């Protein structure tokens, strides 16, 4: 190991996911592969180090040993095996007339064509022409795409329909995701970038579709738009998944399928009981019976007035949270009556200063 830092070699943090490690390896391998840097010994050595680092970090067991023991991980009772660290070496006749630079390349038991197939996904068909080369590889698979959509609580309550436009990355049909230019025989020229995608292997493409939001939808609900995801090189598309995000409402709070809102109750009705008018999320007004002696913070339930039922979720209830209000503009008679009530209840109140 010679004290090599495999994370530093791949340019990833120690917390990197397997997908991040794979992407970093793919990028560096393309850059330093000896076939793209003929005669460059430094690139060849760098490529070997990249392969060695990837061999360890892409294997959960090897990575765990490396994280625990560092450069001594191979001496911790774990068999490393030969692996891709054996490096790259050209096969017989490589670089010579009639010889193929892609035959008998040793990459941990894989030749270069198989290595590319494993690295970029799909199988690579070998051509039988004099240069060996590459023919059409099986296209990278069509991918599903995630998209977030903000909606109002009202839309989630009654259901709605919205048209969306999304930009996705399709596999480039020109190079089938390889990022390399192909010649007239359909073979990849690893020294030239694809003119259409400029070496990215992907091209941006717009998708439009109608999203039907069901009544009772909740935050985080995923809706599927079939065939609106990213396309493979043959035009077959994955699916587009729309994840709903419900914006906060100025009046209503949501708890599952239940709704909670504040209702102002005059102090006289709170003391004696009565009715108050409330406006629900659907815009309809309801009369709410208030029992006598209710206190601020208590809740009154309106059965079945929450969010509608959807899938395995039952229809919710609505809860009115009481906030008792006290008038600031008492008339003279109202004040006299309240002072009389205070005397009857033996409650000390601030006396008025009479002129």
C-alpha positions in Angstrom: 0.0 0.0 0.0 2.9 2.3 0.7 0.7 4.6 2.8 -1.5 5.5 -0.2 -4.7 7.4 0.7 -7.3 5.7 -1.5 -9.9 8.4 -0.8 -7.5 11.1 -1.8 -6.6 9.2 -5.0 -10.3 9.1 -6.0 -10.9 12.6 -4.7 -13.8 11.6 -2.4 -14.4 12.1 1.3 -14.3 9.1 3.7 -18.1 9.4 4.0 -18.6 9.0 0.2 -21.4 6.6 -0.9 -20.8 3.8 -3.3 -22.4 5.8 -6.1 -20.1 8.7 -5.4 -17.1 6.4 -5.5 -18.2 4.8 -8.7 -18.7 8.2 -10.4 -15.3 9.5 -9.3 -13.7 6.3 -10.6 -15.5 6.6 -13.9 -14.4 10.2 -14.4 -10.7 9.6 -13.5 -10.5 6.3 -15.4 -11.6 8.1 -18.6 -9.0 10.8 -18.0 -6.0 8.6 -17.3 -6.6 5.4 -19.2 -3.4 4.5 -21.1 -5.2 4.1 -24.4 -6.1 7.8 -24.1 -2.6 8.8 -23.0 -0.2 6.7 -25.2 3.4 6.7 -24.1 2.5 8.7 -20.9 4.1 6.6 -18.1 2.8 9.0 -15.4 -0.8 8.6 -16.6 -0.3 4.8 -16.6 0.9 4.8 -13.0 -2.0 7.1 -12.0 -4.4 4.8 -13.7 -3.0 1.8 -11.8 -3.4 3.8 -8.5 -7.0 4.7 -9.4 -7.8 1.0 -10.2 -6.2 -0.1 -6.9 -8.2 2.5 -4.9 -11.4 1.6 -6.6 -10.9 -2.1 -6.1 -10.7 -1.6 -2.3 -13.3 1.2 -1.8 -15.9 -0.4 -4.1 -15.9 -3.6 -2.0 -17.7 -3.0 1.4 -15.6 -5.7 3.1 -12.3 -4.4 1.8 -13.3 -0.8 2.5 -14.2 -1.7 6.1 -10.8 -3.3 6.7 -9.0 -0.3 5.0 -10.9 2.2 7.2 -10.0 0.2 10.3 -6.4 -0.7 9.6 -5.2 1.7 6.9 -2.2 0.6 4.9 -1.9 -2.6 7.0 -5.4 -3.8 6.1 -4.0 -6.7 4.0 -2.2 -8.0 7.0 -5.4 -8.1 9.2 -6.4 -11.6 8.2 -8.3 -10.4 5.1 -7.2 -11.9 1.7 -7.0 -9.1 -0.9 -6.5 -11.3 -4.0 -5.1 -10.1 -7.2 -7.8 -7.5 -8.2 -7.5 -4.7 -10.6 -4.3 -3.5 -8.8 -2.4 -5.8 -11.2 -2.7 -2.7 -13.5 -2.9 -2.2 -17.2 -0.6 -3.9 -19.7 -0.9 -4.0 -23.5 -1.5 -7.3 -25.1 0.7 -8.8 -27.8 0.9 -6.7 -30.8 -0.6 -3.6 -29.2 0.2 -0.5 -31.1 1.6 -2.4 -34.0 0.3 -2.8 -37.5 -2.6 -5.1 -37.5 -2.6 -5.4 -33.7 -5.4 -4.3 -31.5 -4.8 -2.0 -28.5 -7.8 -3.5 -26.8 -6.8 -7.2 -26.9 -5.6 -9.1 -23.8 -5.6 -6.0 -21.5 -5.3 -7.2 -18.0 -7.7 -5.3 -15.6 -8.1 -7.7 -12.8 -9.1 -10.6 -15.0 -11.0 -8.4 -17.5 -9.9 -7.3 -20.9 -10.4 -3.6 -21.8 -13.7 -4.2 -23.6 -15.2 -6.1 -20.7 -13.8 -3.5 -18.3 -15.6 -0.7 -20.3 -18.8 -2.8 -20.3 -18.6 -3.2 -16.5 -17.7 0.4 -16.0 -20.3 2.1 -18.2 -23.1 -0.4 -18.0 -24.4 -2.8 -20.7 -22.5 -5.2 -22.9 -20.0 -4.2 -25.5 -20.0 -6.1 -28.8 -16.6 -6.8 -30.2 -16.1 -6.0 -33.9 -14.2 -8.5 -36.0 -12.5 -5.8 -38.1 -8.8 -5.5 -38.4 -8.5 -3.0 -35.6 -10.6 -4.9 -33.1 -12.2 -1.7 -31.9 -15.8 -1.3 -30.5 -19.1 -1.6 -32.2 -22.5 -0.7 -30.9 -22.8 -1.3 -27.2 -26.1 -2.1 -25.5 -27.7 1.2 -24.5 -27.5 2.5 -20.9 -30.9 1.7 -19.3 -33.7 4.3 -19.3 -33.7 6.0 -15.9 -36.5 7.2 -13.7 -36.5 10.9 -12.7 -37.7 12.5 -9.4 -39.3 16.0 -9.5 -40.6 18.1 -6.6 -43.9 20.0 -7.0 -45.1 22.6 -4.6 -48.9 22.8 -4.1 -51.4 24.6 -1.8 -53.3 22.9 1.0 -56.5 23.7 -0.9 -55.2 21.7 -4.0 -54.4 18.8 -1.7 -57.9 19.0 -0.1 -60.1 19.1 -3.2 -57.7 17.7 -5.8 -56.2 19.6 -8.8 -54.5 19.2 -12.1 -51.2 21.0 -13.0 -49.1 20.9 -16.1 -45.3 20.7 -15.5 -42.3 20.9 -17.7 -39.1 19.2 -16.6 -35.6 19.0 -18.1 -34.1 15.5 -17.9 -30.7 14.1 -19.1 -31.3 11.5 -21.9 -28.6 9.1 -23.0 -26.9 10.6 -26.1 -28.1 8.6 -29.1 -25.0 9.5 -31.1 -22.5 7.8 -28.7 -25.0 5.8 -26.7 -23.7 7.3 -23.5 -20.0 6.6 -24.0 -19.1 10.2 -24.6 -16.7 9.2 -27.5 -17.0 9.9 -31.2 -17.8 7.0 -33.5 -16.2 6.6 -36.9 -18.0 5.6 -40.2 -17.8 2.0 -39.1 -19.6 2.6 -35.9 -16.4 2.1 -33.8 -15.6 4.4 -30.9 -12.6 6.7 -31.2 -11.5 6.9 -27.6 -9.3 9.9 -28.4 -12.2 12.1 -29.6 -15.3 13.4 -27.8 -18.8 12.9 -29.1 -19.7 16.1 -31.0 -23.3 16.0 -29.9 -22.9 15.6 -26.1 -19.3 16.9 -26.0 -18.2 13.9 -24.1 -20.9 14.0 -21.4 -22.8 11.0 -22.7 -26.0 12.8 -21.9 -28.1 15.5 -23.6 -30.8 17.7 -21.9 -34.3 17.1 -23.0 -37.6 18.6 -21.9 -40.6 16.6 -20.7 -44.1 18.0 -20.3 -47.0 16.3 -18.6 -50.2 16.7 -16.7 -50.1 15.9 -13.0 -53.4 14.9 -11.5 -53.3 15.6 -7.7 -55.8 13.4 -5.9 -58.1 14.8 -3.2 -56.5 14.0 0.2 -52.9 14.1 -1.1 -50.3 14.5 1.6 -46.8 16.0 1.8 -44.3 13.7 0.3 -46.8 11.7 -1.8 -45.2 10.4 -5.1 -47.2 10.4 -8.3 -46.0 8.5 -11.3 -46.0 9.8 -14.9 -45.3 6.8 -17.0 -42.7 7.2 -19.8 -41.7 10.8 -19.0 -38.3 10.0 -17.4 -34.9 10.0 -19.0 -34.5 8.0 -22.3 -31.9 5.5 -23.2 -30.0 5.6 -26.5 -32.8 3.9 -28.4 -35.5 6.3 -27.1 -37.1 4.1 -24.5 -38.0 6.3 -21.5 -38.1 5.7 -17.8 -40.8 7.1 -15.6 -41.1 10.6 -13.9 -42.0 10.5 -10.2 -43.5 13.8 -8.9 -43.2 14.2 -5.2 -45.7 16.7 -3.7 -44.6 19.4 -1.2 -47.5 21.2 0.4 -46.9 24.8 1.2 -47.7 26.1 4.8 -51.2 27.5 5.1 -51.8 30.8 7.0 -54.8 29.4 8.9 -54.8 25.6 8.8 -52.2 23.2 10.2 -52.2 19.5 9.1 -51.6 16.4 11.2 -51.9 13.4 8.9 -55.4 13.7 7.5 -56.6 15.9 10.4 -56.8 19.7 10.3 -56.3 22.2 13.1 -57.2 25.8 13.1 -57.8 28.6 15.6 -61.3 30.0 16.3 -62.0 33.3 18.1 -64.7 32.9 20.8 -66.1 36.0 22.5 -65.7 35.9 26.3 -69.4 36.0 26.8 -70.0 32.9 24.6 -67.1 31.2 26.3 -68.7 31.8 29.7 -72.3 31.1 28.8 -72.1 28.8 25.7 -73.4 29.5 22.3 -72.4 29.4 18.6 -69.6 30.8 16.5 -69.2 30.8 12.7 -66.1 29.1 11.2 -64.9 29.0 7.6 -63.6 25.6 6.6 -60.8 24.8 4.1 -63.4 24.3 1.3 -64.6 27.8 1.8 -67.9 26.8 3.3 -69.1 28.3 6.6 -70.2 26.1 9.5 -71.9 26.9 12.9 -69.9 25.5 15.8 -71.6 24.8 19.1 -69.5 26.1 22.0 -70.2 24.6 25.5 -70.4 27.0 28.4 -67.2 27.5 30.4 -64.8 26.5 27.6 -61.2 27.7 28.1 -58.5 29.0 25.7 -56.6 26.2 24.1 -59.3 23.7 24.3 -60.2 21.9 21.0 -63.6 21.2 19.5 -63.9 18.5 16.9 -65.7 18.7 13.6 -66.0 15.0 12.7 -65.2 14.2 9.0 -64.2 17.8 8.2 -60.5 17.1 7.7 -58.7 15.9 4.6 -60.5 13.4 2.4 -59.7 9.7 2.5 -57.0 8.5 0.1 -55.6 5.0 -0.5 -55.2 3.4 3.0 -55.8 6.7 4.9 -59.2 7.4 6.3 -60.9 10.8 6.1 -59.7 13.1 8.9 -61.4 15.4 11.3 -61.0 19.1 11.9 -60.2 20.6 15.3 -61.0 24.1 16.3 -58.6 25.5 18.9 -60.3 28.1 21.1 -58.9 31.5 21.6 -61.1 33.6 23.9 -61.4 37.3 22.9 -62.0 40.2 25.2 -63.4 43.5 23.8 -61.3 46.7 24.1 -64.1 49.1 23.4 -66.5 48.5 26.3 -69.5 50.8 26.6 -70.4 52.4 29.9 -73.2 50.0 30.5 -71.0 47.0 29.6 -68.4 48.1 32.0 -71.0 48.6 34.8 -72.3 45.1 34.3 -68.8 43.6 34.3 -68.0 45.5 37.6 -71.2 44.2 39.1 -70.3 40.7 38.0 -66.8 41.1 39.6 -68.4 42.1 42.9 -70.7 39.1 42.8 -67.7 36.8 42.3 -65.6 38.7 44.8 -63.0 39.3 42.2 -60.8 42.4 42.6 -60.8 44.6 39.5 -59.2 47.9 38.8 -61.5 50.7 40.0 -62.3 53.5 37.6 -61.2 57.0 38.5 -64.3 59.1 38.4 -64.2 62.8 37.6 
